[in-house]
Amino acid sequence: MAHRAFDEQMEALEALTGRPPDPAAIALIKKSIANRNNFLVAKAARLAEDNQLLDLVPDLIAAFDRFFTNAEKSDPQCWAKNALTRALARLECRDKDVFLRGLHHHQMEPVWGGRSDSAGTLRANCAHALVACEGIANQDLLLLLVDLLVDADKSVRAEAVRAIAQIGELAIPVLRLRTLIPGEDPEVLSTCFRTLLEIDTAASIPFVARFLEQADDTAAEAAFALAETHRPEALQAFTHLHRSGGPAASDPWFTAILLTAVALTRLPAAVDYLIALIEQEDGQAPVAIEALAKASSVPGIRERLIRTVDEIGSPRLSKVLHDHLPANAV
């Protein structure tokens, strides 16, 4: 009977998706938010969020508090708490105490071979929500969020970086320090690089460019982050390293990364640089062709690349071109 009642209520909630709720529908959403079942509450919270039901904020807060009691059993995988925090943030709940509770929550649940923390998404949601909360000075907010930069969950660390970045220039020293501490995952470092470049592009380009010398996964993330700025200073960092002939420039894998980053700057000077490698039939000409092919959606690049290879008349380079451009494009 309980399973049947769950199915019926979930079906009723699903029927409300995508249409403006009438008073009866709002009453059903409100009733479902008070339910003990975390799946029903999660669905009701999403409906409240999608329909901007601001009057239900007190009900959502009450439900959120409830699922911290015996959390592992009342809300496995944090389904309800995750949905509730997203809804509360979107419905402009600015009570910092609500989100501070989630920010510090860890929920260890059994998995094959041991136990795992299922509250990573919850902590990340609360980090972003706290940025918009009232009564927290930027300095205090930074102190609250900095702990998440060493969270065991790398996705939480990445979201913490994004949340901290919203503080602005005050975040720069903290994010720089995070990148300089050895052992961080390249994906998290990628987020650090991109946020630093967004906050202060000019000052951050030389800093991020320092990581190119490593010629590893972190260097690759730095290269792509720099390329996305589309700034001449980024292109200069790439070409300087490429011409240097040092260890980073002599590694075939990283050379391919570096020349791809050159192309992705989409600057005319970048295209000129790669075309020159092709025209000289340099040993890296095939890599330059592949790099330009990846940027061939930019107007003019495809045509110039095809024309250059045709004029050279090298069967080897023609084959590379055909391998990296769609057959109907050559």
C-alpha positions as a Markdown table, in Angstrom:
| # | Residue | x | y | z |
|---|---|---|---|---|
| 1 | Met | 0.0 | 0.0 | 0.0 |
| 2 | Ala | 2.8 | 2.4 | 0.9 |
| 3 | His | 4.5 | 1.8 | -2.5 |
| 4 | Arg | 1.2 | 2.3 | -4.3 |
| 5 | Ala | 0.6 | 5.6 | -2.5 |
| 6 | Phe | 4.1 | 6.7 | -3.4 |
| 7 | Asp | 3.6 | 5.9 | -7.0 |
| 8 | Glu | 0.3 | 7.8 | -7.1 |
| 9 | Gln | 1.7 | 10.9 | -5.4 |
| 10 | Met | 4.8 | 10.9 | -7.6 |
| 11 | Glu | 2.6 | 10.6 | -10.7 |
| 12 | Ala | 0.5 | 13.5 | -9.5 |
| 13 | Leu | 3.6 | 15.6 | -9.1 |
| 14 | Glu | 4.9 | 14.6 | -12.5 |
| 15 | Ala | 1.7 | 15.7 | -14.1 |
| 16 | Leu | 2.4 | 19.3 | -12.8 |
| 17 | Thr | 5.6 | 19.5 | -14.7 |
| 18 | Gly | 5.6 | 22.2 | -17.4 |
| 19 | Arg | 2.4 | 23.9 | -16.6 |
| 20 | Pro | 1.4 | 26.8 | -14.2 |
| 21 | Pro | 0.1 | 25.4 | -11.0 |
| 22 | Asp | -3.4 | 26.3 | -9.8 |
| 23 | Pro | -4.3 | 26.5 | -6.1 |
| 24 | Ala | -4.9 | 22.7 | -5.9 |
| 25 | Ala | -1.5 | 22.0 | -7.5 |
| 26 | Ile | 0.2 | 24.4 | -5.0 |
| 27 | Ala | -1.5 | 22.6 | -2.2 |
| 28 | Leu | -0.2 | 19.3 | -3.5 |
| 29 | Ile | 3.3 | 20.6 | -3.8 |
| 30 | Lys | 3.2 | 22.0 | -0.2 |
| 31 | Lys | 1.8 | 18.7 | 1.1 |
| 32 | Ser | 4.6 | 16.8 | -0.7 |
| 33 | Ile | 7.3 | 19.0 | 0.7 |
| 34 | Ala | 6.1 | 17.9 | 4.2 |
| 35 | Asn | 6.3 | 14.2 | 3.2 |
| 36 | Arg | 8.9 | 11.9 | 4.8 |
| 37 | Asn | 9.9 | 10.4 | 1.5 |
| 38 | Asn | 13.0 | 12.1 | 0.2 |
| 39 | Phe | 12.2 | 11.5 | -3.5 |
| 40 | Leu | 8.8 | 13.1 | -3.2 |
| 41 | Val | 10.3 | 16.1 | -1.4 |
| 42 | Ala | 13.0 | 16.5 | -4.1 |
| 43 | Lys | 10.3 | 16.4 | -6.8 |
| 44 | Ala | 8.1 | 18.9 | -5.0 |
| 45 | Ala | 11.1 | 21.2 | -4.3 |
| 46 | Arg | 12.0 | 21.2 | -8.0 |
| 47 | Leu | 8.3 | 22.2 | -8.8 |
| 48 | Ala | 8.5 | 25.0 | -6.3 |
| 49 | Glu | 11.7 | 26.2 | -7.8 |
| 50 | Asp | 10.5 | 26.0 | -11.4 |
| 51 | Asn | 7.3 | 27.9 | -10.6 |
| 52 | Gln | 8.9 | 30.4 | -8.3 |
| 53 | Leu | 6.6 | 29.6 | -5.4 |
| 54 | Leu | 8.1 | 32.1 | -2.9 |
| 55 | Asp | 5.4 | 31.5 | -0.3 |
| 56 | Leu | 6.7 | 27.9 | 0.1 |
| 57 | Val | 10.2 | 29.0 | 1.3 |
| 58 | Pro | 9.3 | 28.4 | 5.0 |
| 59 | Asp | 8.1 | 24.9 | 4.1 |
| 60 | Leu | 11.3 | 24.2 | 2.2 |
| 61 | Ile | 13.4 | 25.3 | 5.1 |
| 62 | Ala | 11.5 | 23.1 | 7.5 |
| 63 | Ala | 11.9 | 20.1 | 5.2 |
| 64 | Phe | 15.6 | 20.8 | 4.9 |
| 65 | Asp | 16.1 | 20.8 | 8.7 |
| 66 | Arg | 14.1 | 17.6 | 9.0 |
| 67 | Phe | 16.4 | 15.7 | 6.7 |
| 68 | Phe | 19.4 | 16.2 | 8.9 |
| 69 | Thr | 17.9 | 13.9 | 11.5 |
| 70 | Asn | 19.2 | 10.4 | 10.9 |
| 71 | Ala | 20.3 | 11.7 | 7.5 |
| 72 | Glu | 21.7 | 8.5 | 6.1 |
| 73 | Lys | 18.4 | 6.8 | 6.4 |
| 74 | Ser | 16.0 | 9.7 | 6.0 |
| 75 | Asp | 17.7 | 11.1 | 2.9 |
| 76 | Pro | 20.1 | 8.6 | 1.3 |
| 77 | Gln | 22.3 | 10.2 | -1.4 |
| 78 | Cys | 21.0 | 13.6 | -0.2 |
| 79 | Trp | 18.4 | 13.7 | -2.9 |
| 80 | Ala | 16.0 | 15.9 | -0.9 |
| 81 | Lys | 18.7 | 18.2 | 0.6 |
| 82 | Asn | 20.3 | 18.8 | -2.8 |
| 83 | Ala | 17.0 | 19.7 | -4.4 |
| 84 | Leu | 15.9 | 21.8 | -1.4 |
| 85 | Thr | 19.1 | 23.9 | -1.4 |
| 86 | Arg | 18.9 | 24.6 | -5.1 |
| 87 | Ala | 15.2 | 25.6 | -4.7 |
| 88 | Leu | 15.9 | 27.8 | -1.7 |
| 89 | Ala | 18.8 | 29.6 | -3.5 |
| 90 | Arg | 16.6 | 30.1 | -6.6 |
| 91 | Leu | 13.7 | 31.4 | -4.5 |
| 92 | Glu | 16.1 | 34.0 | -3.0 |
| 93 | Cys | 16.3 | 32.6 | 0.5 |
| 94 | Arg | 19.1 | 34.7 | 2.0 |
| 95 | Asp | 19.3 | 33.1 | 5.5 |
| 96 | Lys | 23.0 | 32.2 | 5.8 |
| 97 | Asp | 22.3 | 29.8 | 8.7 |
| 98 | Val | 20.3 | 27.5 | 6.4 |
| 99 | Phe | 23.2 | 27.1 | 4.0 |
| 100 | Leu | 25.9 | 27.0 | 6.6 |
| 101 | Arg | 24.4 | 23.8 | 7.9 |
| 102 | Gly | 24.7 | 22.2 | 4.5 |
| 103 | Leu | 28.1 | 23.7 | 3.9 |
| 104 | His | 29.6 | 21.6 | 6.8 |
| 105 | His | 27.5 | 18.5 | 6.3 |
| 106 | His | 29.2 | 15.1 | 5.5 |
| 107 | Gln | 27.1 | 12.0 | 5.0 |
| 108 | Met | 29.0 | 8.8 | 5.0 |
| 109 | Glu | 27.0 | 6.0 | 3.3 |
| 110 | Pro | 27.9 | 2.3 | 2.6 |
| 111 | Val | 29.4 | 1.6 | -0.8 |
| 112 | Trp | 31.2 | -1.5 | -2.2 |
| 113 | Gly | 34.4 | -1.8 | -0.1 |
| 114 | Gly | 33.6 | 0.7 | 2.6 |
| 115 | Arg | 31.8 | 4.0 | 3.0 |
| 116 | Ser | 31.6 | 7.2 | 0.9 |
| 117 | Asp | 30.5 | 10.8 | 1.5 |
| 118 | Ser | 27.3 | 11.5 | -0.5 |
| 119 | Ala | 27.0 | 15.2 | 0.5 |
| 120 | Gly | 29.5 | 16.7 | -1.9 |
| 121 | Thr | 26.9 | 18.3 | -4.1 |
| 122 | Leu | 25.1 | 19.6 | -1.1 |
| 123 | Arg | 28.3 | 21.4 | 0.1 |
| 124 | Ala | 28.8 | 22.8 | -3.3 |
| 125 | Asn | 25.2 | 24.1 | -3.6 |
| 126 | Cys | 25.5 | 25.8 | -0.2 |
| 127 | Ala | 28.8 | 27.4 | -1.1 |
| 128 | His | 27.2 | 29.1 | -4.1 |
| 129 | Ala | 24.1 | 30.0 | -2.1 |
| 130 | Leu | 26.2 | 31.7 | 0.6 |
| 131 | Val | 27.7 | 34.1 | -1.9 |
| 132 | Ala | 24.3 | 35.7 | -2.3 |
| 133 | Cys | 23.4 | 35.7 | 1.4 |
| 134 | Glu | 23.0 | 38.8 | 3.4 |
| 135 | Gly | 25.1 | 39.8 | 6.4 |
| 136 | Ile | 28.3 | 38.1 | 5.3 |
| 137 | Ala | 31.3 | 40.4 | 4.6 |
| 138 | Asn | 33.5 | 39.2 | 1.7 |
| 139 | Gln | 36.4 | 38.5 | 4.1 |
| 140 | Asp | 34.2 | 36.3 | 6.3 |
| 141 | Leu | 32.7 | 34.6 | 3.2 |
| 142 | Leu | 36.2 | 33.8 | 2.0 |
| 143 | Leu | 37.1 | 32.3 | 5.4 |
| 144 | Leu | 33.9 | 30.1 | 5.2 |
| 145 | Leu | 34.6 | 28.8 | 1.7 |
| 146 | Val | 38.3 | 28.3 | 1.9 |
| 147 | Asp | 37.9 | 25.0 | 3.8 |
| 148 | Leu | 36.2 | 23.6 | 0.7 |
| 149 | Leu | 39.4 | 24.1 | -1.3 |
| 150 | Val | 40.8 | 21.0 | 0.5 |
| 151 | Asp | 37.6 | 19.0 | 0.4 |
| 152 | Ala | 38.1 | 15.3 | -0.4 |
| 153 | Asp | 35.7 | 15.6 | -3.3 |
| 154 | Lys | 37.3 | 17.2 | -6.3 |
| 155 | Ser | 34.0 | 18.4 | -7.7 |
| 156 | Val | 33.4 | 20.3 | -4.4 |
| 157 | Arg | 36.8 | 21.9 | -4.7 |
| 158 | Ala | 36.1 | 23.0 | -8.2 |
| 159 | Glu | 32.7 | 24.5 | -7.2 |
| 160 | Ala | 34.4 | 26.2 | -4.2 |
| 161 | Val | 36.8 | 27.9 | -6.7 |
| 162 | Arg | 33.8 | 29.1 | -8.7 |
| 163 | Ala | 32.0 | 30.4 | -5.6 |
| 164 | Ile | 35.1 | 32.1 | -4.2 |
| 165 | Ala | 35.7 | 33.7 | -7.6 |
| 166 | Gln | 32.4 | 35.6 | -7.2 |
| 167 | Ile | 34.0 | 37.6 | -4.4 |
| 168 | Gly | 36.2 | 39.3 | -7.0 |
| 169 | Glu | 39.8 | 40.6 | -6.6 |
| 170 | Leu | 39.9 | 39.5 | -3.0 |
| 171 | Ala | 39.8 | 35.9 | -4.2 |
| 172 | Ile | 43.0 | 36.2 | -6.4 |
| 173 | Pro | 45.6 | 35.5 | -3.7 |
| 174 | Val | 43.7 | 32.5 | -2.4 |
| 175 | Leu | 43.1 | 31.0 | -5.9 |
| 176 | Arg | 46.8 | 31.6 | -6.8 |
| 177 | Leu | 47.9 | 29.8 | -3.7 |
| 178 | Arg | 45.6 | 26.9 | -4.5 |
| 179 | Thr | 47.3 | 26.4 | -7.9 |
| 180 | Leu | 50.7 | 26.5 | -6.3 |
| 181 | Ile | 50.1 | 23.7 | -3.8 |
| 182 | Pro | 51.3 | 20.5 | -5.3 |
| 183 | Gly | 49.1 | 17.5 | -5.9 |
| 184 | Glu | 45.8 | 19.2 | -7.0 |
| 185 | Asp | 43.8 | 17.5 | -9.7 |
| 186 | Pro | 44.3 | 19.1 | -13.2 |
| 187 | Glu | 40.5 | 19.6 | -13.6 |
| 188 | Val | 40.3 | 21.7 | -10.4 |
| 189 | Leu | 43.4 | 23.6 | -11.5 |
| 190 | Ser | 41.7 | 24.3 | -14.8 |
| 191 | Thr | 38.8 | 25.9 | -12.9 |
| 192 | Cys | 41.3 | 28.0 | -10.9 |
| 193 | Phe | 43.1 | 29.1 | -14.1 |
| 194 | Arg | 39.8 | 30.1 | -15.8 |
| 195 | Thr | 38.5 | 32.0 | -12.8 |
| 196 | Leu | 41.7 | 33.9 | -12.3 |
| 197 | Leu | 41.7 | 34.9 | -16.0 |
| 198 | Glu | 38.1 | 36.0 | -15.7 |
| 199 | Ile | 38.7 | 38.1 | -12.6 |
| 200 | Asp | 41.9 | 39.9 | -13.9 |
| 201 | Thr | 42.9 | 38.8 | -17.4 |
| 202 | Ala | 46.0 | 41.0 | -17.9 |
| 203 | Ala | 47.6 | 40.2 | -14.5 |
| 204 | Ser | 46.7 | 36.5 | -14.6 |
| 205 | Ile | 48.1 | 35.6 | -18.1 |
| 206 | Pro | 51.8 | 35.7 | -17.0 |
| 207 | Phe | 50.9 | 33.7 | -13.9 |
| 208 | Val | 49.0 | 31.0 | -15.7 |
| 209 | Ala | 51.6 | 30.9 | -18.4 |
| 210 | Arg | 54.2 | 29.8 | -15.8 |
| 211 | Phe | 52.5 | 26.4 | -15.7 |
| 212 | Leu | 53.1 | 25.7 | -19.4 |
| 213 | Glu | 56.7 | 24.8 | -18.7 |
| 214 | Gln | 55.6 | 21.6 | -16.9 |
| 215 | Ala | 54.4 | 20.0 | -20.2 |
| 216 | Asp | 51.9 | 17.8 | -18.3 |
| 217 | Asp | 48.2 | 17.6 | -17.8 |
| 218 | Thr | 48.2 | 20.7 | -15.7 |
| 219 | Ala | 50.1 | 22.6 | -18.5 |
| 220 | Ala | 47.5 | 21.4 | -21.0 |
| 221 | Glu | 44.7 | 22.9 | -18.8 |
| 222 | Ala | 46.7 | 26.1 | -18.5 |
| 223 | Ala | 47.2 | 26.3 | -22.3 |
| 224 | Phe | 43.5 | 25.9 | -23.1 |
| 225 | Ala | 42.5 | 28.3 | -20.4 |
| 226 | Leu | 44.9 | 30.9 | -21.8 |
| 227 | Ala | 43.6 | 30.2 | -25.4 |
| 228 | Glu | 40.1 | 31.1 | -24.3 |
| 229 | Thr | 41.1 | 34.6 | -23.5 |
| 230 | His | 41.8 | 35.2 | -27.2 |
| 231 | Arg | 44.5 | 37.7 | -26.1 |
| 232 | Pro | 47.7 | 38.5 | -27.9 |
| 233 | Glu | 49.6 | 38.1 | -24.6 |
| 234 | Ala | 48.5 | 34.5 | -24.4 |
| 235 | Leu | 49.6 | 33.8 | -28.0 |
| 236 | Gln | 52.9 | 35.4 | -27.2 |
| 237 | Ala | 53.4 | 33.0 | -24.3 |
| 238 | Phe | 52.7 | 30.0 | -26.6 |
| 239 | Thr | 54.9 | 31.1 | -29.4 |
| 240 | His | 57.8 | 32.0 | -27.1 |
| 241 | Leu | 57.7 | 28.6 | -25.5 |
| 242 | His | 57.4 | 26.9 | -28.9 |
| 243 | Arg | 60.4 | 28.7 | -30.3 |
| 244 | Ser | 62.5 | 28.1 | -27.1 |
| 245 | Gly | 63.4 | 24.6 | -28.0 |
| 246 | Gly | 63.3 | 23.6 | -24.3 |
| 247 | Pro | 61.9 | 20.4 | -22.9 |
| 248 | Ala | 58.3 | 21.5 | -23.1 |
| 249 | Ala | 58.7 | 22.4 | -26.8 |
| 250 | Ser | 60.4 | 19.1 | -27.6 |
| 251 | Asp | 57.7 | 16.8 | -26.2 |
| 252 | Pro | 55.6 | 15.6 | -29.1 |
| 253 | Trp | 52.4 | 15.3 | -27.0 |
| 254 | Phe | 52.7 | 18.8 | -25.5 |
| 255 | Thr | 53.7 | 20.3 | -28.8 |
| 256 | Ala | 50.4 | 19.2 | -30.2 |
| 257 | Ile | 48.6 | 20.8 | -27.2 |
| 258 | Leu | 50.6 | 24.0 | -27.6 |
| 259 | Leu | 49.9 | 24.4 | -31.3 |
| 260 | Thr | 46.2 | 23.5 | -30.7 |
| 261 | Ala | 46.1 | 26.3 | -28.1 |
| 262 | Val | 47.7 | 28.7 | -30.6 |
| 263 | Ala | 44.9 | 27.9 | -33.1 |
| 264 | Leu | 42.2 | 28.3 | -30.5 |
| 265 | Thr | 43.2 | 31.8 | -29.7 |
| 266 | Arg | 41.6 | 32.5 | -33.1 |
| 267 | Leu | 43.9 | 35.5 | -33.6 |
| 268 | Pro | 45.1 | 36.4 | -37.2 |
| 269 | Ala | 48.7 | 36.2 | -35.9 |
| 270 | Ala | 48.1 | 32.7 | -34.6 |
| 271 | Val | 46.9 | 31.5 | -38.0 |
| 272 | Asp | 49.9 | 33.2 | -39.6 |
| 273 | Tyr | 52.2 | 31.4 | -37.2 |
| 274 | Leu | 50.8 | 28.0 | -37.9 |
| 275 | Ile | 50.6 | 28.6 | -41.7 |
| 276 | Ala | 54.3 | 29.5 | -41.7 |
| 277 | Leu | 55.1 | 26.1 | -40.1 |
| 278 | Ile | 53.1 | 24.4 | -42.8 |
| 279 | Glu | 54.7 | 26.4 | -45.7 |
| 280 | Gln | 58.2 | 25.6 | -44.4 |
| 281 | Glu | 57.2 | 21.9 | -44.4 |
| 282 | Asp | 58.5 | 21.9 | -40.9 |
| 283 | Gly | 58.6 | 18.6 | -39.0 |
| 284 | Gln | 55.6 | 19.9 | -37.0 |
| 285 | Ala | 53.6 | 20.9 | -40.1 |
| 286 | Pro | 51.2 | 17.9 | -39.7 |
| 287 | Val | 50.5 | 19.0 | -36.1 |
| 288 | Ala | 49.9 | 22.6 | -37.3 |
| 289 | Ile | 47.5 | 21.3 | -39.9 |
| 290 | Glu | 45.6 | 19.4 | -37.2 |
| 291 | Ala | 45.6 | 22.4 | -34.9 |
| 292 | Leu | 44.1 | 24.7 | -37.6 |
| 293 | Ala | 41.6 | 22.0 | -38.6 |
| 294 | Lys | 40.3 | 22.1 | -35.0 |
| 295 | Ala | 39.7 | 25.8 | -35.4 |
| 296 | Ser | 38.3 | 25.5 | -38.9 |
| 297 | Ser | 34.9 | 26.7 | -37.9 |
| 298 | Val | 36.3 | 30.2 | -37.7 |
| 299 | Pro | 35.6 | 32.1 | -41.0 |
| 300 | Gly | 38.6 | 32.1 | -43.3 |
| 301 | Ile | 40.7 | 29.5 | -41.6 |
| 302 | Arg | 39.5 | 26.5 | -43.5 |
| 303 | Glu | 39.9 | 28.1 | -46.9 |
| 304 | Arg | 43.4 | 29.4 | -46.1 |
| 305 | Leu | 44.5 | 26.0 | -44.8 |
| 306 | Ile | 43.2 | 24.2 | -47.8 |
| 307 | Arg | 44.8 | 26.7 | -50.2 |
| 308 | Thr | 48.2 | 26.5 | -48.4 |
| 309 | Val | 48.4 | 22.7 | -48.5 |
| 310 | Asp | 47.3 | 22.7 | -52.2 |
| 311 | Glu | 50.0 | 25.2 | -53.1 |
| 312 | Ile | 52.7 | 23.1 | -51.3 |
| 313 | Gly | 51.7 | 20.0 | -53.2 |
| 314 | Ser | 53.0 | 17.6 | -50.6 |
| 315 | Pro | 51.2 | 14.2 | -50.7 |
| 316 | Arg | 52.1 | 13.7 | -47.1 |
| 317 | Leu | 50.6 | 17.0 | -46.0 |
| 318 | Ser | 47.6 | 16.5 | -48.2 |
| 319 | Lys | 46.9 | 13.2 | -46.5 |
| 320 | Val | 47.1 | 14.9 | -43.1 |
| 321 | Leu | 44.6 | 17.6 | -44.3 |
| 322 | His | 42.2 | 15.0 | -45.6 |
| 323 | Asp | 42.5 | 13.0 | -42.3 |
| 324 | His | 41.6 | 16.1 | -40.2 |
| 325 | Leu | 38.9 | 17.9 | -42.2 |
| 326 | Pro | 35.6 | 16.4 | -43.3 |
| 327 | Ala | 35.8 | 14.9 | -46.8 |
| 328 | Asn | 33.3 | 17.4 | -48.2 |
| 329 | Ala | 35.4 | 20.4 | -46.9 |
| 330 | Val | 38.6 | 19.7 | -48.9 |
